[in-house]
Amino acid sequence: MKLNVKFWLKISFLNLCIVALLGVIMRYKIGFEFPYLNQKNLQHAHSHFAFSGWISHTLMTLMVYYLQTKILDFNTLHYRKIILANLIFSFGMLFSFTIQGYGLVSILLSTFSIVFSYIFTYHFLKDLKRIDCNFIAINWFKAALFFNVISSFGTFYLAYMMASKNIVEAYYLSSVYYYLHFQYNGWFFFASMGLLFGYLNLKKSEHTFYNITYKLFAIACIPAYFLSTLWLDLPIWLYVLTALAAMLQVYAWFKFLFIVLKSRKNTFENYPMLFRNILMFIVFALSVKLLLQLGSTIPAISQLAFGFRPIVIAYLHLVFLAIISLFLIFYILSNHLIIMTKKIKIGVFLFSLGVVLNEGILAIQGIASFSYTVIPYVNEILFGVALLIFIGLGYTAVQSILKVKNNPPL
């Protein structure tokens, strides 16, 4: 029995809408008076549900969809149970973190979520063996699952410090950045690249650099973690290794981009205008992200980046919203897993506009903070942008659930 991909992806859109709603509440608390709900607890609920309920849920669903398209006698029973369990734990974390923050229930639920991600990894790796190894997407998926597993080590150490109340700031921040790095730049990025390679049906035999791209990013991913810890005064050999990792990623990305745009030019030109614009923005955002990482190896820039909170928030949202989330929405709609109606098109446009505005305002706020310049009404403006993102996603989620009658995909 095949996985009902459309059903699970409709839940994905609802979950992303919930993530956006939490973002609206947090932005409101910053700009206006709202004494209810603890801001720190909301941040934990927001991040855990975004990672587990939106991105991990969607990636697992789409990765199983990829297997379905490649394996004829594919059994999805294990995956349906794992995806359902992940959703249950995700909603459990949403409520428990909101109510108690890092408490016993929250830690237990996040631990169960991690355990089931291990189970998903076991089954998925076993099924990947049944696919022709000439498909380069396989390697990206393997690396994604590996980085997802090792990212959990940071979570376990964080949970230990929270439970024991023995928090050392340097260890705490290092653990947070460890988890974030191997989620953002490991699990999220490599799984998305696997989906992209699968979507374009790219093979090792088609161009030698396709496999080299994977190898360079995989080699660079572990030392690239130290880009997040340059403030720790690393030994010179580790600093050099980190800088080389950033250079490798920039080289691999831009050369891959040149090759794939040249070989798939006709494919991209046939996309609807909205899809082309989304793709161009994703490419631009990822290029900026990799160049920013390379720039952060300059000590003066690194100190500025880590010294101002708006810069960190802008970077995290750049990856989460502008790259990963927009790519997943593009992938879902371009594969017609959710039919792209005119109303959904409006919702996606509003969301995309909100993402662009959010990144622009956060960037301006970050640059202004270098000279300790306060931008008037910036918190109120960011609240308005968060509301726009929520409205766009809410409209998209509602329209994705409604049945489409005789309306061809755009």
C-alpha positions in Angstrom: 0.0 0.0 0.0 1.4 3.4 -1.0 1.7 6.4 1.3 -1.0 8.9 0.9 1.5 11.7 0.3 -1.1 14.4 -0.4 -2.8 13.8 3.0 0.5 14.1 5.0 1.6 17.2 3.0 -1.7 19.0 3.8 -0.8 18.4 7.5 2.7 19.9 6.6 1.1 23.1 5.5 -1.0 23.3 8.6 2.0 22.7 10.7 3.9 25.5 9.0 1.0 27.7 9.6 1.2 26.9 13.3 4.9 27.8 13.2 4.1 31.1 11.6 1.4 31.8 14.3 3.9 31.2 17.1 6.2 33.7 15.2 3.4 36.3 15.2 2.8 35.8 18.9 6.5 36.2 19.7 6.8 39.3 17.5 3.7 40.8 19.2 5.2 40.2 22.7 8.3 42.1 21.6 6.5 45.1 20.1 3.5 45.3 22.4 2.2 44.5 25.8 1.2 40.8 26.1 1.9 39.3 29.6 0.6 35.8 28.8 2.9 33.0 27.8 6.6 32.9 28.6 8.7 34.2 25.6 11.6 31.7 26.2 9.2 28.8 26.3 7.5 30.0 23.1 10.9 30.2 21.4 11.6 26.5 22.4 8.1 25.4 21.2 8.5 27.4 18.0 11.9 25.9 17.1 11.2 22.3 18.1 7.8 22.3 16.2 9.3 24.0 13.2 12.1 21.4 13.0 10.0 18.3 13.8 6.5 19.2 12.8 7.2 21.1 9.6 10.6 20.3 8.1 11.4 16.8 9.4 7.8 15.7 8.8 7.8 17.1 5.3 11.3 15.7 4.4 10.4 12.2 5.6 7.1 12.3 3.6 8.8 13.5 0.4 11.7 11.1 0.9 9.2 8.2 1.1 7.5 9.6 -2.0 10.9 9.4 -3.8 11.2 5.7 -2.8 7.6 5.1 -4.1 8.5 6.5 -7.5 11.6 4.2 -7.7 10.5 0.9 -6.1 7.6 -1.0 -7.6 6.7 -3.4 -4.7 7.3 -0.7 -2.0 5.7 -1.2 1.4 5.1 2.0 3.4 3.6 0.4 6.5 6.7 1.2 8.7 6.9 4.7 7.3 3.2 5.5 8.0 3.7 4.5 11.7 6.9 6.5 12.0 5.5 9.7 10.4 2.4 9.4 12.6 4.5 9.0 15.7 6.7 11.9 14.7 3.6 14.1 14.4 2.3 13.0 17.8 5.6 13.8 19.5 5.8 17.1 17.5 2.4 18.3 18.8 3.4 17.0 22.3 6.5 19.2 22.2 4.5 22.1 20.9 2.3 22.1 24.0 4.9 21.0 26.6 7.6 23.5 25.6 5.0 26.3 25.6 3.8 25.4 29.1 6.9 24.3 30.9 9.9 25.0 28.6 12.7 22.5 29.1 10.9 20.2 31.6 10.7 16.4 32.1 7.8 16.0 29.6 9.4 18.1 26.9 12.7 16.3 27.2 11.0 12.9 27.1 9.0 13.8 24.0 12.0 15.2 22.2 13.9 12.0 23.1 11.2 9.8 21.6 11.1 12.0 18.5 14.9 11.4 18.1 14.5 7.7 18.6 11.9 7.4 15.9 14.1 9.4 13.6 16.7 6.7 14.1 14.1 4.1 13.2 13.3 6.1 10.1 17.0 6.2 9.2 17.3 2.4 9.6 14.4 1.6 7.3 15.2 4.3 4.7 18.8 3.2 4.4 17.7 -0.4 3.9 15.3 0.6 1.1 17.8 2.8 -0.6 19.8 -0.3 -1.4 17.0 -1.3 -3.8 17.5 1.7 -6.0 20.0 2.0 -8.9 23.2 3.5 -7.4 23.6 5.7 -10.5 21.0 8.1 -9.1 23.1 10.6 -7.1 20.2 11.5 -4.9 20.9 8.4 -2.9 24.2 9.7 -1.6 22.6 13.0 -0.5 19.9 11.1 1.4 22.4 8.9 3.1 24.5 11.9 4.2 21.3 13.8 5.4 20.3 10.9 7.6 23.8 10.6 9.0 23.9 14.3 9.9 20.4 14.1 11.4 21.6 11.3 13.7 24.8 13.1 14.9 22.9 16.4 15.4 21.0 14.7 18.2 24.1 14.4 20.3 23.9 18.2 20.8 20.3 17.9 21.9 21.2 15.2 24.5 23.9 17.3 26.0 21.6 20.3 26.1 18.9 18.3 27.8 21.5 17.0 30.4 22.6 20.6 31.2 19.0 21.8 31.5 17.9 18.9 33.7 21.0 19.1 35.9 20.9 22.9 36.1 24.6 22.8 35.5 24.9 25.2 32.6 28.3 26.4 31.3 27.7 29.2 28.8 30.5 28.1 26.3 29.3 24.5 26.4 25.7 25.5 26.1 26.2 27.8 23.1 28.5 25.2 21.5 25.8 22.5 21.9 23.1 24.8 20.5 25.2 25.7 17.4 26.2 22.0 17.0 22.6 20.9 16.9 21.6 23.8 14.6 24.5 23.3 12.2 23.9 19.6 11.6 20.2 20.2 11.3 20.3 23.3 9.0 23.5 22.4 7.0 23.3 18.7 7.4 19.8 17.1 7.6 17.8 19.9 6.0 20.2 20.9 3.3 21.4 17.4 2.2 17.8 16.0 2.2 16.7 19.0 0.1 19.6 18.5 -2.3 18.6 14.8 -2.5 15.1 15.8 -3.4 16.4 18.3 -6.0 18.7 15.7 -7.6 15.8 13.3 -7.7 13.4 15.9 -9.1 15.9 16.7 -11.9 16.7 13.0 -12.3 20.4 13.7 -12.2 22.8 10.7 -12.5 26.4 10.1 -11.8 27.0 9.1 -15.4 25.5 12.3 -16.7 28.2 14.6 -15.4 31.2 13.8 -13.2 30.8 16.9 -11.2 27.4 15.9 -9.8 29.1 13.3 -7.6 32.0 15.6 -6.8 29.5 18.3 -5.6 28.1 15.8 -3.1 31.6 14.7 -2.0 32.8 18.3 -1.5 29.7 19.3 0.6 29.9 16.1 2.6 33.6 16.6 3.3 33.1 20.2 4.3 30.0 19.8 6.5 31.8 18.6 9.7 34.6 21.2 9.8 32.1 23.8 8.7 30.5 23.4 12.2 33.4 25.5 13.6 32.2 28.5 11.6 29.6 28.7 14.4 32.3 28.6 17.1 34.9 31.0 15.8 34.3 33.1 18.9 35.9 30.3 21.0 39.4 31.3 19.8 40.1 28.1 17.8 43.7 26.8 17.3 45.2 28.1 14.0 45.1 24.6 12.3 41.4 24.3 13.0 40.7 27.8 11.9 42.4 27.1 8.6 40.5 23.9 8.1 37.2 25.7 8.8 38.1 28.4 6.2 38.9 25.7 3.7 35.5 24.1 4.3 33.7 27.4 3.6 35.7 27.8 0.4 34.9 24.3 -0.7 31.2 24.8 -0.3 31.3 28.1 -2.3 33.3 26.5 -5.1 31.0 23.3 -5.2 27.8 25.3 -5.2 28.6 27.8 -7.9 30.2 25.3 -10.3 27.2 22.9 -9.8 24.9 25.8 -10.4 26.6 26.7 -13.6 26.5 23.1 -14.9 22.8 22.3 -13.9 21.5 25.7 -15.3 23.2 25.0 -18.6 22.0 21.3 -18.9 18.5 22.0 -17.6 17.9 25.4 -19.1 14.8 24.3 -21.1 13.3 22.7 -18.0 13.5 25.9 -15.9 12.2 28.1 -18.8 9.0 26.0 -19.0 8.1 26.7 -15.3 5.3 29.2 -14.5 6.6 32.7 -13.6 5.9 32.2 -9.9 8.0 29.0 -9.8 10.9 30.7 -11.7 10.9 33.6 -9.3 10.8 31.3 -6.3 13.7 29.3 -7.7 15.7 32.4 -8.4 15.2 33.7 -4.9 16.2 30.3 -3.4 19.4 30.2 -5.5 20.1 33.8 -4.5 19.5 33.1 -0.8 21.7 30.0 -0.8 24.4 31.8 -2.6 24.3 34.7 -0.1 24.3 32.2 2.8 27.4 30.4 1.5 29.2 33.7 0.8 28.3 35.0 4.3 29.8 31.8 5.8 33.0 32.4 3.9 33.0 36.0 5.0 32.6 35.0 8.6 36.1 33.4 8.6 37.4 37.0 8.7 37.8 37.6 12.4 36.5 41.2 12.4 33.3 40.1 10.5 32.9 37.1 12.8 33.0 39.2 15.9 30.4 41.5 14.5 28.1 38.7 13.3 28.0 36.9 16.6 27.9 40.1 18.7 24.5 41.2 17.4 21.3 39.2 17.8 19.5 40.5 14.7 22.4 39.2 12.5 22.0 35.7 14.0 18.2 35.7 13.7 18.5 37.0 10.1 20.9 34.2 9.2 18.7 31.5 10.8 15.6 32.8 9.0 17.5 33.0 5.8 18.2 29.3 5.9 14.9 28.2 7.4 12.4 30.3 5.4 14.2 31.6 2.3 16.0 28.4 1.4 14.5 25.2 3.0 10.9 26.2 3.5 10.5 27.9 0.1 12.3 24.9 -1.6 9.9 22.4 0.0 6.9 24.4 -1.1 8.3 24.7 -4.6 8.9 20.9 -4.7 5.5 20.0 -3.4 3.6 22.3 -5.8 5.8 21.7 -8.9 5.3 17.9 -8.5 1.5 18.6 -8.2 1.4 16.8 -4.8 -0.7 19.8 -3.8 -2.6 21.3 -6.8 -1.4 24.9 -7.6 -4.7 26.8 -7.9 -5.0 30.5 -8.3 -5.9 30.9 -4.6 -2.9 28.9 -3.5 -0.8 31.0 -5.8 -1.9 34.1 -3.9 -1.1 32.5 -0.6 2.4 31.4 -1.8 3.0 34.9 -3.2 2.1 36.5 0.1 4.3 34.1 2.0 7.2 34.7 -0.4 6.8 38.5 -0.1 6.8 38.2 3.7 10.0 36.2 3.6 11.7 38.8 1.4 10.5 41.6 3.6 11.5 39.8 6.8 15.1 39.2 5.5 15.4 42.7 4.3 14.3 44.3 7.5 16.4 42.0 9.7 19.4 42.7 7.5 18.9 46.5 7.8 18.4 46.1 11.6 21.6 44.1 11.8 23.6 46.5 9.8 22.2 49.4 11.9 23.1 47.6 15.1 26.8 47.8 14.1 26.7 51.6 14.9 24.1 51.1 17.7 21.5 52.9 15.6 17.9 52.2 16.6 15.4 51.9 13.7 12.1 53.5 14.6 9.1 51.1 14.9 11.2 48.1 13.7 9.6 45.7 16.1 6.1 46.8 15.0 7.2 46.5 11.3 8.5 43.0 11.9 5.2 42.1 13.6 3.4 43.2 10.5 5.7 41.1 8.3 5.2 38.1 10.6 1.4 38.6 10.2 1.8 38.7 6.4 3.7 35.4 6.5 1.0 33.9 8.7 -1.8 35.1 6.4 -0.1 33.8 3.3 0.5 30.4 4.9 -2.9 30.2 6.5 -4.6 30.9 3.1 -2.4 28.3 1.4 -3.1 25.7 4.1 -6.9 26.2 3.9 -6.9 26.2 0.1 -4.7 23.0 0.0 -7.3 21.2 2.1 -10.3 22.2 0.0 -11.1 19.8 -2.9 -10.2 21.1 -6.3 -12.8 20.5 -9.0 -11.8 20.5 -12.6 -9.0 23.0 -12.0 -5.8 22.1 -13.9 -2.5 22.8 -12.2 -1.0 26.2 -13.1 
